[in-house]
Amino acid sequence: MLALRDLMRPIGDNNTLQPVCPICSRALRLTRTTPATAEATALNTYGCVGCGVWLTEAEEAMTPPPRQGTGRR
């Protein structure tokens, strides 16, 4: 299964990480955000203006996992 975190690439002069289209490698634009409810997580939908690809992913899947401590104090 394709995940947006696998499509993150540096875009622009300041090298901001942004998802790119898996077909044409253009930057995907955030086109819709569906808020979370008690039953479902928030969804983000990204689209490519070049080839019309649409990708939707749960918002929590986009956040990196928390870093584990080294155990030192």
Secondary structure, DSSP 8 states (H G I E B T S, - for coil): ---GGGGEEEETTTTEEEEB-TTT--B-EEEEEE---SSS--EEEEE-TTT--EEEEEHHHHS-------S--
